[in-house]
Amino acid sequence: MLGATELDGAPVGPRQVRTVLAVLLSKANQPVPMETLIDELWPDRPPQSYPAVLQGRISALRKLLCPDLPARSAEHVLRTRHGCYLLDVDPRQFDATEFIRLTEDGRDAAEAGEYLEADHLLRTGLALWRGSALQDTGRGPLLSGYAGGLEERRLAALEQGFGVDIALGRLPEAITGLTELLNRDPSQENIAALLVDALVKVGRRTDAKAVFDSTRSALAGLGAAPGARLRWAQTLLDPVPKARPLLMPEAPARPAQLPPRLPDFVGRAELLDRIRAELTGPYNRLVLLSGPGGVGKSTLAVRAAHLVRREFDGGQVAADLTAEPGQPAEVLRRFLLALGVDEESVPVGFLERQQLWRSRTADARVLVLLDGARDEAQVRALLPGGSGCAVLVTARRRMLGLAGAVTIGVGAFTGQEAHELLTRIVGADRVAGAPAAAETLLGHCAGLPLAVRIVGAKLGARPHETIDELATRIGAGRSRLAELRAGDLDVRATIGLSYAECGPQPRRALRLLAALGLPAVSRAMISRLLESAGQDTANTEKTDSPEKAADTEDAGRDAAEALVEAQLLQVRGRDAFDQVRYQPHDLIAEFARERAELEETPRTLDRALRGMLDFALDGAGSAAAKSSLALWSGEEAENVVALLYAALRRGWWTRAWTLADTFGAICETRPGLRSAHSATVLGLVAARWAGDSRSAAVSLRRLGNLHWHQARAGTALRYFRAAANRFTALGDEAELGHTLVLKSDVLAETGRAAEAREILTEALTLAEKSGDHQLHGVALDQFGCVFSDAGEFDSADRCFLGALRLAREFGDERSAVSAIKRRADLLRRQGRYDQSGTLLHEALVITRRLGDPHWEAHVLRSLGETQRYTGYLEDAGANLRRSLELFTEHGHRHAVAYSLRGLADLHAQLRAYEPAAEALARCRTLFESLGDRRGQAYTLRSLGALHVRTGRLADAEQALTDALAISEALSLRWFARDVARALNQVRNSLRAE
C-alpha cells in the first residue's frame, strides 16, 4: 500500500479492484459495509448497475487473494457477513501496518535512549515505502483520510530518524536530509528545529540562524507563531551565557514527574492517537479518561503523557489522588516545589497556593497528570492557569460537571490485546505452546487488563505451573475473583472501591441483575426489579397510580445511570424500541453475585425473579398488541434464557414452561436465533420435571419445527414423531392434527409425497372430529403445496382458496398470508403473473400491518420472482435483496438459499454472469450443507440456464440432467417437466452443432 498496489510482488488491476483491496486492508479484520465501498468507488454518484459491478470487483479480488479456493469456501480470507465484507488477514502481511509497528517501536526505543535500535527500526520501516501512499487507487472519503494519515506518519518517522542521527553524531547526513525536507515545505518547524540543532553542533551558527529566520517568516505568512520546538531551537542560537552573578535568581525548574512507562504496554493505538491529538491541539486540553477499575486507565495515561511530554517545555507534574484523597492543598504544595518555588515561599492557605500555582503556569506549557480523581471539585482545584498547559485525568466516574473536559471512555481489551499482554509477560514460547489453554485463561479474565496482568504474574512466578493448570483451577473454583489476586493486584478489591461509592438503590439493582444473570436490561426492567424486590409478600399488587408508576420508572433510570457513572454498568446502546440497554462486565457481575449472596435474602431474590418472569410475559403480550413480536423477541432473547435458568434452579417448572412456550411460539419464525432453541429445550426440561406430558409434547413439536426451518429433516421428523405419540396417548386430536401437518411438510419436501398425502388426509379427518377450524385451514394449505408440486394445479387452487376462506372467516391473518402467498406462487407457475402480483401486494400489506418480518420476507421473495417475469427488474432486485436481508437477520439459512437463488437468476437475466455464478455456487454450498435436495435441484436448474446463456451447452446438459434426476426422485412432477423441456432444448442445440 506504500506506493503502487502490489500483491505478493505483482501489480493488482484494475483500479477499482485495487481500491476495494485498499479499503478492506485499511479496515482489516473489521466488517466493511457495502455502502462504504460504494462511496469509495463512486464518490459522486454510483451507476445504476453498481451492485453487479461491485460484486464483480469482489469476485475478482477473491480470485487474486485465494486463487485455489471456491468463492464461498469457509477458508477464504475475504468473507461476506450480514451485508458487509471482511478481510481476515494478519496485520503483518501488509506494508502499511508493518511500517506503523516498526516506526512506533523505533520511536519508543529513541525515547528510551536506545538509539542504535531506534535507527534500525526506523530505517527498516521507512524502507517499505515505494512511492506515495495508495498512489494508484481511488480516493473516496475513507482512503483519502487513511492515505493522509500514512503520509503524516511517514513524515514523523523521518523526523524521528534525523533526531536519532543527531544523537548518534551523524551530523552531515542529518543536515543533508533535513535541508531537503525543509526546502519542500519551509513551514515545518519541527524539521527546522532539528536542522538548527545539527547546524549549531557543527559550528554553523550563521546558517542555523538563517534557517530559524526563514521558518519563522514562513509561519508568519500562514498567520502562525513559532511553536515549542522552534522556540527551543532559538535558545541554541543565543551566545554562550556569561557566568551567572551570585545573586541572580535561578531559572525556573522543569520537573519531569511522570511515572515510568510499563515496558509491556500493548494495544490502545486508537485511544493513544486521540489522547495525543486532544492534549496537543489548540482547544480542550483537559482530557478525562474514565472506565471501570482494572481497565488500565492509569497505564494508558502514563503512556500517553510520555508520548507528548516534549510538547510541554515547562515540564510535567503528576499526582496520585487516591493516595491523598481530599488534599488538593498538599498536591499544590508539591507542584509548586517542583516548579522551583522555595519551601519558605509556599503559602500556608489553600487559596493562596492555588493562586500562586495558576500564576506560575499562566505563561508556561506544563503537562499535569492527575491519576484516580474522585470528583470534579478535586480536579478543578488543581487546574493550571495557562492555555498552553494540558491536564490528563483518570477517574472511574464520568465527570459531567467538569466544564471543557473531553471525556474518553476506556474499555476492556480486545482478544488480540489480551493475548499480546499475556505473551509479553509470560513469554511467546510458553503461550504458543498451549494456545487453547491460553484462550481459556484469557476468557476467565474477560478482557480486563488487570486480570490479565494478575494471571500473567502468577504464571511468571510459577514456571513449574502450566497455563492449562492455572486456567483449570480458576474455572473450577467457586469464584474467579478469588484467583484473580496477586500481591497488591486484586480485581475484587478494585471493583469493591467503585461499588462502595454507589448509593443503596444502585447497589441493590446491580446485585439483583447479577443474581438473576440478566445480560441486557432496560430502565424499565431495573425499575420492575427494584419494585418487586421491595414488595411485601402480603401486598403484591401492581402499581396503582400514574404518579407511583412515574416514581418507579424514575428509580430505575436513576439507579442505572448511577451505575454507569460508577462504571459498574456499561451502556450497550439503544434497542429497536429506542430503549437504552445496559450490561455489566463479566467480572463485575460475578462480584455483584457474591454481594447478593451476602446482602439479599432468598425471599427477596424470589420476589425479584417472580417480578421479572411476569415482566417478560407482560412484554410479550404488549408486543403482540403492537405487532412487534419479532423485534421484542430479538431484544429479549438473552434475558428470557437467563430467567428460564433462574426459574429452573428454583424448581418453578410451570412458570418456566409458560415463559419458554410463549417465547418459543414467537421465535418459530426466527430459527437461527440460538435463544429460540435454548428456550424451547429448557421448556421441555421443565415440562418433564413437572410430569406434564401435554406440555412436553408441545415443546417437542416446537423443537421439530425449529429444526425443520434449518432443513434438518431427519431430526425434525424424530421430534414430530415423538410429539405425535404423546398427543395420541393423550387423545388430543387437534394437537395431533397440527403435528401431522408439520410432519407432512417435511415428507413432501424430501420426496415422500405419498406419505405426505396420507397423513394430511388423517389431519383433515382429525380437524372434522375435533371441530378445529384452524387445523382444517392449515391442512388444506399444506395439501395445496403437495398438489402444486405434483402439477395438479386445479386441486391445489381449490385447497388454497379453502384455506384462505377459513382463515378469513375466523380472523387468522397469518394463515391467510400463507394461503395467499402460496396461491400466488401457483399462479406464477401457470404464467398468470398479473394475478400473482396482485395477491402478493395484498399479502405484503398484511404482513407489515402484523409486524411479521418472517412472512414479509417470504412474500418479498415471491414478489421479486414474479417481477422478474414481468420485466420490473429493478423492483425485483430490491425485493429479493430485502428478502435475503430479513432471512439472514433471522438466521433462516434454508430460506436464505432460496432468496439467493432468485437473485442469481436476476443477475443472469441482467447479463451479470459472474455475480450470478458466484451466487449459485454459494447456493449449492448452502443446500448441500443443509441436505436440501429440492434446493439442489432448483439451483442446478438455474445453473443450467446460466450455462446456456454463456454458451456452455455441455455443462448445461450435465446440470439439467442432475436436476431432472433429483426432481424425479422427489416426485416434483411439475418441476421435473420444466427441467425436461429445458434439457431437450439443450440437447437439440448440441445435436445442431
N, C-alpha and C positions, 0 to 999 in steps of 0.2 A: 504493500500500500504506500510505501515511502518512495514514490516515483511512478513509473508506468506499472500497471497492474500485471502481476505475474503469478502463476500457479505452478509450483514445482519447477520454477525457472522458465516456463513457457508463457508467452503472451496470452491474454484472455480476450476473446471477442465474441460478439460485437459490443459496442459501447454500453447498451442497456444491460447486457449480462454483467459487464464489469461494474456497473452502477449498483445492480441488485446485490452482487457479491460484497461490494464495499459497505452497503447499508447493513447487511447481515453480520459482517465482521465487526462493524462499529458497535453492534448490539449483540456480540457473540454470547451464545447460551441464554439469550433472552427472547421471548416471543415478540415478533415484529408484526404489527397489524398490516393487513393488505393496504389500508389507506396510506400508511407511511410510505410504502414502496411506490404507490401511485403518485404521491406528492413529489417523490424524488425523481421519478421517471418523466413526469409531465407537470412541472411546477405551475404552468399556466392553466391548462385545461386538458384533461385526458381525452383521447379519441373515443368514439362510440364502441370500438372493438377492444377497449383496454383489458377486459377480463381475459380474452383469448390471448392477447399479446403478452400480458403478464404471466399467464400460465406457461406460455411458450418459453419465456425467458427463464422461469423457474425450472422447467424441464431441461433446458439446455445446460443450466448450471448444475443440476443433479448429475447429468452425464459427465460433466467435467470433473466434479468432485469425486464421484464413485462410479467410474465407467463400467465396472463389472457387476454392479448391483441393480436389481429391478427398482423402478422409481419408488415403489411403496414398501421396499424392504425395511424391516424393523432395524436393520443395521445401518441404514442410511444416515449420514450426518445432517442432511437437510430434511426437516420434517415439517408436516403441516399439523397444526393443533388449533382447533376452535377458530378458524378463520385467520390464524396467524402463521407465520413461518419462523422456524427456529433452526439456527445453525449450531450444531453441537460440535464444538471444536476446542481443543486445548489452546489457551491463550499464547502458549509458547510456540505455536505453529505459524503465527504470522508476525511480520516485522514490526508493526506499529506497537503492539503490546510488549514485545521484547525490547524495543527501544525505550519505552517508558520504564520498564523494570530496570534495565541496565543503568539508565541515567539517574533514576531515583536512588538506586544503590550507590551510584557514584557520588551523588550529592551528599548522602549520609556519610559516606567514607570521608569526603572532604571536610565536612563539619566535625568529624571525629579526629581530624588531623592525619588520616591515613592517605597521604597524597599520592603515593605510587599506586595503591589500589584504586583510588578515585580516578587517576589518569587512565588506567587500563579500562575501567568500566565505561567511562565517558567516551573514550575513543572507540571502543567496541560498539557502543550504542549509536554513535554518530556515523560510523562506517556503514550502517544499514541503509542510509539514505542514498537514493539513486537519482534523485530529481526532486520536484516539489510533491507535496502530499496529494495523493489521488489525482494526479495530473491528467489522467485520461478517462475520468469518469464524469458523469453528470454532476451538477451541483445544485441539488434542491436544498431546502432549509436545514435538513439534518446533516448532510455531508458537508455543507459549507461550514457549519459550526465545528464539525469534527476535524475537518482539514485545518481550519484556522487554529484549533487547539493544538494539533500536532506541530504546526509551524511555530507556535509560541513556545512549545516545549523544546523544539529544536534550538531556538534562539537562546533559551535559558540554559540549555546544556552546553552550547558553545561558550556562553558567558562563564559558566562554571568551569569549563575546561581551561579557559585562559587564566582564570583565577588560580587554578592548580598549577599551570605553567609558571606563573609568577612566584607562587610559593616554592616551587622546585628550582627556581633560579633560571628558568628557560626564558629569559627576558627578550632576546631578539625575536624568537618565534612568536612570543605573545604580542610584541609590538607590531609585527607584520600583520598578523591575523586580526588584531583589534582595529588597526588602521583601516584595513579593507572593509570590515563590518561598519565602522563609523562613517566611511565615505558613502556607503549605501543609504544611511539614514543618520544625519548629523544630530538628531534629537535623542538618540539612545544614550541616556545619561549613565546607565549602569556600565555600558561599554566604555563610555568616555572616562568614567571614574577609574576603571581598571587600566585604561591606557595612560592616564595621568600618573597613576601609581607606578607603572612599569617604566615610564619615561623618567620620572624622578629618581627611581632606583639606579638607572644607568647614567644619571647626571645630566640629562637633557631637560633641565628645568624650564628653559625658554619655550621649547616645543610643548612641554606639558601645559604651560600657561596658555599657549595658543589654542590647544585642544579644549581647555576649560572655557576660554572666552567664546570660541565658536559654538560650543554646545550650549552655553548659556544664551547666546544670541538666537540659536535655533529654537530653543524652548520659549524665549520671549516672543518670537514670531508666532508661536502657537498659543500665546496667552498663558503660559505655564511658568511657574517658578522652579528653580533647582530643587530637587528632592534631597533626601538624607544622604544618599550615596555620593551625589555630586558635591554637596556641602562638605562631606568628609574629605573628598579629594582636594577641595580648595585649601583645607588645612595643611596638606602636604606641600603646597606652593609657598607657604609663609617662610620667611627666612628662619634660620635656626635660632630659637629664642635664647636671649641672654640669661645669665644666672638670675634666678628669682630673688628679688630683695627679701631680706629676712622677714619683714613684716607683711609681705604680700599674701593675701588670702589664697588658700589652695583652691585648685579647680574643683568644681562640683564632682562628687563621686559618681561613677557609673556602675551601679550594682548589677550583679548577674545572679539572681537568687533562684532561678528556675531549678526545680528538682531534676535529677539526672533522668535521661530517657531510658526506658526499658529496652534492652538490646533485642528482645524477642517480639517487639511490636509487629503486628501483622494487620493487613487489610485496612479498611476505613478510608480508602483513597478518595472517594467522592466527598465524604464528610471533611477530610483534611483540606481538599481544594476549596470547599465552600467556606470553611472557617478562615483560611488564609485570605480569601477574597474579602470577607467581611472585615477582618482586622486591619487590613492594609488599604481598604477602599476609602473613598472620600467621605462616606457617611456611615452612620450606625456602627461605630467602633466599640459598641458594647454588645458582647456576644454571650449568650447563656446556653450552656449545654445541659439539657435535662434528660433524665432517664432513671429507670429503677436502679436500686442498689445492685452492685456487682456487674453492671453492664459495661464498665470500662470508661466512664466519663473522665475520671482523673487522668488515666493513662493517655487518653486521646487529647486532653487539654495540654498536657505536658509536651506531647509530641508536636502539636500544632504551635505551641509557644516557641519551641526551639526552631521550628521552620521559619518563623517570622522575626526572630529576635534581632536580626541585623537591620531590620527596618526601623528599630527604635534605639537611636543612638544615646538616648537619655538613660538607658538601662532597663532592667526587668526586675520587678519585685514580686514576691509570692507569699501567700499566707494560707495555711490550712485552718479554715474557720471551724472545723469540727473539733480541733484541739483547743480552741479558745472561744467557746460559744459565748455569744453576748458580750464580747470585749473588743469592740472596734477601737476603743481608745488605745489599747495595748498594741493592736495591729498598726495603728497610725504612728505610734512611737517608734516601732521598729522600721517602718517605711521611711520616716524622717531621718533616722540614724543612717539608714542605707544610702540616702541621698546626700549625706555629708553634714547634716545638722549636728552640731556638738551636743553631747548629752545634757550639759547645763542649759542649753538654749531650747530644749524641747519643752513646750508649755505643759503645765500640770493639767489644765482642764481639757475636756474632750473637744469643745467647740473651738478653742484656740488651736489645738493640734490640727483639727480639720481645716481651719483657715490657712494655717501655715503649709499644710500638705497641698492644698489647692493652689496656693501662691507659688510654691516651688515647682509645681507641674504645669503652670499656666502656659509657659512657652517651651515646654520640653516635649520630647517624644519618649514616653515611658510606657512599657507594657506591664499591666497589672494582672496577675493570676490569682483568683480567689476560688479556692477549692472547698467544696462542701458547704455552700452558703445555706443558711436556714430560711431566710425570708428577705423580702425586698428592702426593709429598713436597714438590715445588716449590710447589704450591698451599697445602698445609697450613701451610707456613712463613709464609705471608702473610695468613692469615685474621685478620680483626679480632676484637676481644673482645666487642662488644656485640650483643645480639639485635636491636637496631634497625638494624644495618648490613646491607648486602647485597653479595654478591660475584657478579660476572658473569665467567665464564672462557670462553675459546675454546681448543680443542685439537683436533688431528687424531685423537687416540685417545679412546676412551670410557674414562673413569677409574672403573673398577668399584670401586676401593678407597677412593673419596672419600666418606666417610660423610655422609649427609644431603643429598647433591647431587641436584638434579633435572637429569637429562640430556635435552637436547633435540637431536635429530638435525637437521642442516641438509642438505637435499638439493639436487639440481640445480634450475635454473629450469624453470618450465613454458614452453611455447612462447610464450604470451602475454607472460610476464615478460621473456623474452629479447628478443622483438620490441620491447617498450616500452623496454628499456635501450638497444638499438641506435638506436632512434628519438631518444631523448633525447641520445645522444652525437653522432650523425651529422646529425640534423635530420629532421623529419617529411616534408618535401617530397622529400628525396633517397631516403628509404626507400620512400615511397608511389609514387615514380616507377619503382621496379624491384621490385615485390612478389615475383615469382618468384625473382629473384636473391637478395633478402634472405632468403627462406625457405631457399634452398640454402646460403647463407653461414652462417646460424644452425644448419643441420643439421650443418655441419662443427664447430661449437662444442659440439654435443651437450649443450646445457643448462648448460654450465659458465660461471658469471658471469665468471670471469677471462678465459676465451677470448672471450666476447662483448665485454668491455671492450678486449681487445687488438685485435680486428678493427675495433672502433669507433674506437680511437685511430689505427690505420693509415689508415682512411678519412678521419678528421678531419685528419690531417697531409698527406693527398694528395688535395686537392679535384679534381685532374685525373683520378684513377683512379675508374672506375665500380665499383659494387658487384659487377656481373657479372664484371668483370675480376679482382677480388680473389677471388671465390668460385671462379672457374675456375682461378686459379693455385694456390689451396690444394688443390682437388680433383685437379688434375693432378700435383701434387708427390708424391714418393715417401712423404713423411711430412707429415701435417698439423702435427705438433708443431714442425717446422722453421719453419713460417709463423706459428705462434701464439706470437710473441715480439715485444715492443715495449718498448724501453728496459729497465728492470729488471723488467718484467712478463714472465714466462716460464712457460708451462704445464709444459713438460718439467722444468724445474728444480724447480718446486713439487711435482710428483709424485715426483721423484727424492729429495726430502727424506724423504718417508714410506717410500719403497722402501728407502732406506739404513738406516732404523731397524729393519727386519724381520730376522729370523734367516735362515739359509741355506735351510732347508726351505720356509718360506712363500714366499721369493723364487722358489725353483725352481718351486714349484707354480703361482705366478702366471705365470711365463714359459711353462710348458708349456700351461696353459689358453689363454693368448693365442696361442701359436704354432699351436695346433690350431683356434683360433676357437670354442671351446666357450662357448655363451652362458648356460647354466643348469645348473650342476653340483651334484652332491650330495657329501657327505663320502666316500661310497664311491668315487665317480669320482676324487676327488682322491687317495685312498689308492692306487687302481689306477694312476693316472698316475705317482705318485712311485715306486711299486714297479716298474712297467715301465721307467721311465727309468733306474732304478738297477740293473736286471738286467744281468748279464754275458751277452754273446751266446752263450757256450758253456753257459750254465746258465739256461734259460728255463722251468724247471718252475714250476708254480703253488705257492702257499703250501701247505706240507705239514703244518702242525700248528695246533691251535686257538690255542696261545699266540702263534705267529707271526702268525696272522690277526688276532688281537686287537691286537697291536702295530701291524700295518699299518693297521688301521682307526683306531686312536688317532692315528697320524701324520697321516692325512687330516683328522680332526677338529681336531687342534691347529693344523695349517697353515691350515685355513680360518678358524678363529676368530682366529688371529693376524693374518691379512689383514683381517678385519673390524675388529679393534681398531685397525689402522693405517689404516682407511678406504680400503683398496685393493680390497676386495670388498664388495658390498652383499648383504644378506640379502633374497632375493626372496620368501621365505615358505616355508611347508610345502606339499609336493605331495600328491597323492592317496594316497600311501603313507606320509604323515606324515614324510617326509624333509625336512630343511632344504635349500633350494636357494639357491645363491649366483650372483651375476653381477658382472662388472667393469664399471665405467663405460667407455664407448667410448674415451675418450682415455687412460684408464689401460691399457686393453687394447692400444692402439697403442704406448704406452710399453713395456709388457711384451714385445710382439713385437720391438721394437728390442733389448731386453736379451737376448731369446732368441737372436737372430742373433749377438750378441756373446759370449754366455756359454755357449751349448749347442752341442754338435757335431751334425752331421747324423745321425750314428748314434744319438745319444741321442733326438733328435726322432722318428726312425723307430721306435725301440723304444716310445716313448710312444704313437705313433699305432697301432702294431700292438696294443698292450695295450688301447687304447680301442675298437678295432674288435671285438676278442674280447669285451670287456666288454659292448658293445651287443648282440652276438649271444647272449651268455650271459643278458643281461637279458630278451631276447625269449623265450628258452627257459624261463626261470624264470616269466615272466608267463603263458606258455601253461599251464604246470603248475598255476599258481594261479588259472586262469580270470580273469586280469586284463589281458588283452591290450589292451582298449580304453583302460584307464587308463594302461597303460605307453606306448602309442603317443602319447597326448596329452602326457605329461610329457617324453618323449624326442625328440619330433619335431625340434625345433630342433637338438639335439645330433647327431642322425643325419645331417641335411643337412650340418652343418659337417664331420662326419667323412668324408662322401662327397666333399665338395670337396677335403679334405686328401688323401684317397686318390687321387683323380684327378690332383691336381697331381704326385703321385709316380709316376703310371703304374701303379698297383696295380689293374688292370682287374678281375681275377677277384674280389679281396676287395671291391672297391666294388660289383660287381653282386650278390654274395651278400647283402651288407647291404641294398642297395636292394630286392632282390626279397623278402627276409624282411619288411622294413618295409612294402613296398607291399602284400603279401598281407594284413598285419594291418590296413592302413588302407583297404582297398577299401570298408569299410562306414562310412568317415569321409570322404566325397568332398569335403567343404568344408574339410578340413584342407589348407592350402596346401602344407605339407611333404609330404603324400602325393603330390601331383602332382610337386613338385620332385624328390623322391627317385626316383620312377619314371622321370622324364626323365633324371636322372643315371645311373640303371641302364642305360637304353637307350644312352646315350653310352658307358658302359664296355663294354657288350656289343659295340657296333660297333667300338670301338678294339681290342678283343680278337679281333675276327673270329669271334665266337661267334654264329652265325645262330640257333640254337635259343633262347639267352638273349635275343637281340634280339626274337624273336617273342613270347616270354613277356611282355617289357616292353611291346611294342606292344599286346598283348591287355589288359594291365593298364591302360594308358592309355585304351583304348577303354571299359573298364568304368567308370573314374573319370568320363569324360565322359558316359557314359550315365546314371550316377547323378545328374548335374546336368541331365539331359534335353537334352543336346546330341546329338541323334540323328545328324545328318549327320557330325559329327566322329567320333562313336563308330563309325559304320559304316565310315569310312575306315580307322580303326585296326584294326578287326576284319578287314577285307578284307586289309590288309597282313599281319597276323599269319597269317591262313589261307593266304595264298600261300606264306609261308615254311614253315609246317608241311607243306603239300602237297609242296613241293620237298624237304623233309627226309624225307618218307614217314612222318611221325609221326601215325598215325591217331587215337590217343587225344587228343592235344593239339588236333588239327584238329577233332575232335568237340566238345570243350569250347568251342572258339572259335565253332563254328556254333550251339551252344545260346545263347550270349550274343547272337550276332547275331540269332537268331530272336526274342529278346525285343524288340529294337528294331523289327524289322519288324512284329511283331504289334501293338505299341503305336502304331505310326504308320500302321495301316490296311492293311498289306501281308500280310494273314493267309494268303493262298495261298502266298506265298513262304516265310513262316514254317513252314508245314506241310511244304513241300518240303524245306527244309534240316534240319528236325527229323527227318524220315524218314531223311535221309542220316546224321544224327548217330547214330540208333539202329542203323543198319547198321554204322557205324564202331565203335560200342560192342561189338556182337557179334563183329566181326572181331578187335578188339584185346583182348577179354575184360575191358574196363574197366567194373566194376560201378558205380562212382560216376558215370561218364558216362551209363550206362544209366538210372540213377535221376534225374539232373538233366534228362535229355532227356524222360523221362516226365512229370516235374514241370512242365516248360515246355509240353509238349503239353496237359496238363490245363488250363492257363491259356487256351490257344488255343481248346480245345473249349468252355470255360466262356463265353468272350466270344461264341462263336457260338450259345450256347444249347443245345449238345449236352451236357446235364448228365450223362447216364449215362456217356458216353465219358470225360468229364472226371473223374468219380468213379473210374472204373477206373484211369485214369492216376495219379491222386494216391495211390490205395491201392497200386498197384505201386511207385511211387517210395518210399512210406513203408516197404513191406516190404523193399526193397533197402537203404534207409538203416539200418533196424534190424538187418538181417542182418549188415551189415558195420560196425556201430558208428559210423555217421556221424550224430552227433546234430544238427549244424547243418542237414544236408539233411533230417533228419526234421522239424525245426521248420518248414522251408519247406513241406514237403508237408502237415503238419498244419494250418498256418495257411491255406494256400490251399484246402484241402478245407473248412475251417470257413467260409471266405468263400462257397464254393459252396453249402454247406448253408444259409447265411443267405439267399442269393438264392432258395432254394427254400422259404423260410419255416420251415425246421427249426431254430428258434432255440435250443432246449434242447441239441440235439446239437452245434450250433456252439459254444455257450458252454462245454460240457464239453471239447471239443477245445482251445479256446483257453486254458483254465486249465491244461491239461496242457502245452501249448507254453510257457506263461509260466513254469512251474516249471523247464523245461529251460533256457530262455534265461538265467534268473537263476543256475542252477547253473553254466552255462558262462561267466557273466560277459560276456554278449554284449548290450550295450545297443542295438545296431542292430536286431537281430531282436526284442528286447524291445519296442522302440518300435513295430515293425510289428504285433506281436501285440496290444499295448495298444490300438492304433488299431482293429483288427478287433474286439477285445473291447468297446470303447466303442460301436462301431456296433451290435453285437448287443444290448448292454444298452439302447440307445435303443429298440429294437423291443420289448423285453420289459418296459419300464417302470421299469427300475432307472436313473433319470435322474441321480441324484447320483453313483452309481458310474461311469456313462457319462462324466459331466463330468470326474471325477478322472482316469480312464484316458486320455481324449482330450487333456486338458491335459498329462499326463505324457508322452504320446507326442510332443506338439508340442515340449515342452521338450527331450526327447532328440534329436529330429531337428534342432532349432535348434542345440543344442550341437555336434552333429556336422557341421553345415554341409550337411545333406541338404535343399536347397531344394525339390527335387521332392516329397519326402515331407512336408515342412513344409506345403505347399499342400494335400495330401490330408487331413492331420490338421486343418487349419484349416477345411476344408470340412465335416468331420464335426462340429466344434464349432459351425459356423454352423447346421447342421441341428438340433443340440441346442437352441441358442438359440431358433430358430423354434418348436420343439416346446414350449419353456417360455414362449412368447409374449414373449420379449425380442427384439422385431423390429428395434430399432435396432442392437444389437450383432450380430445375425445379418446384417443388410445390410452393416454395416461389415466383417465377416469375409469375406463373399462378394466384396465389392469388392476386398479385399486378395488373395483367391484368384485373381480374374480377372487382376489385375495380375501376380501371380507366374506363372501359367500362360502368359499372353501373352508375358512376358519370356523364359520357357523354351521357348516354341514348342511347348508340350504341348497338342495339340488334344483328346486324350482328357480331360485335366483340364478344359479349357474346356467340353467337353460336360457333364461331371458338374456343374460349377459352374452352368451355365445351367439344368440340371435342378433344382438346389436353389433357384436364383433364381426359377424359375417357380413352385415350390411355395410360396416365401415370398410372392410376389405374390398367389397365390390366397388365402393366409391373411389378407393385408391388404386384400383386396377389389380389387386392381388387375388385373382379368382381362385387359384388353387387353395390359398389359405382360407378364403371364404367358404369353399366347398367343405373343408375339414371342420370349420367352426359350426356350420349349419348341420352337418352330419351328426356331430356330437350333440348339438341342441335337440335334434329330432329324436335321437336315442333316449335322451333324458326325459323329454316331454311324453314320449310314448310309454316309458316305464312308469311315469307318474300319472298316467291316464289323463293328461291335459289335452283332450281331443281337439278343442278349438285351436289352441296354440300349436299343436302338432301339425294341423292342417296349414296354418300360416307358414310355419317353418318349411314344410314340404314344398309349398308353392315357391318360396324363395330359393330353395335348393334346386328345384327343377330349372328355374331360370338361369342359375349359375352354371349348371351342367350343360344346358343348351348353348350358353355363351362359350364354354370351354370346347364343346364339340365344333362350334362355328370357327374357332381359332385353328 
